[in-house]
């Protein structure tokens, strides 16, 4: 996870590897459900606007064995950005636990 500050905004960037497009679609669907009260764009991945900023999840590269995704969070405060990161991480961890069963 990379955290930087620019123009009074905090940028949090996280990279993940996902095994299949089906798992990615499930992950996006769960994130969409968690943040369904916020404005969303679904043109290239998912972008969600929340009161202190926004976050996006997009595919960086796709190969036969896995997808490389980037989770980018832009927030006015570091605390709210880290809370959003924790929510997304919790969804991803829960998805991985279910898929292992």
N, C-alpha and C positions, 0 to 999 in steps of 0.2 A: 504494500500500500504506500503510495506517495502522497504527501500532503504539502501544499504550497499556498502562499498567500499573495494575491495580486489585486491591486485597486480595491482594497477593503473587502475582498471576497476570498474565501478559502476554497481551494480545489483539492479534492480527494480523488485519486485515481487508483483503481484496483484491477488487476488482470486475473482471469480465471480460465481454466481449461474445462470444457464440457465434452463428454464422450459422443453424444449424438444430437442431431437437430431436434429430435423428439424431446429429449431432456431439456434442451434450450427453450423450446416452445412451452413446455410445462413450467419451467422457471419463470418465463415472461408472464404466463397466465397467472401464476401465484402472486407475483409482484403486482401485476395489474389489479388483482383482487384485494391485496393489502392496501393499496393506495387509490381505491376506486372513487374516493370523494374529491380527488384532485384532478386538475386539467391535465390531459395526456395527449401526446402526439405519437402516432404509431407508423410513421412513414419509413424510417430506417431504424429498426429495433424499437425501443421504447424510450420516450422522454416524458418525465413527470415533473410538473411544476408544483412546488409546495410553498407555503408562505415565506420562507427565508431563502429560497433559491430553486434549484432544479437538480434532477439527476437523470442520467441516461444509461441504457444498457444496449450495446451494439456488438455485432460480430466483427472482429478484426480480420480473422482468416479462418478458412474452412479446409480441412483435409479429410482424407478417408477415415482417419482414426479419431479425430477430435476437432472441436471448434474452439478458437481462442476468442474470448470476449473481453470487452473493457467496460467497467462500471465507473462512470465519471459523475462526481457530485460537486456541484458549485453551490456554496452557501454563504450567507452574510455573516454567520457566526460559526466558529469551529464546533461548538457544542451541538448545534442542530445538525450540522453535517455529519458528525460522528454518530449521532442518534439514527440518522437515516442509514448510514453505513452499517450500523449494528442490526437494524431491521432487515436490510437486504441480506446480510450475512446469515441471520437466523433463518430466513426463508431458504437460502441455498443449503445450509447445513441440514435443515429438516428434510428437504428434498433428497439429499444424499443418503440420509439415514433410511428413508422409505425405500429408495432404490436398492439398497444393500440387502433388504429382507427378501 
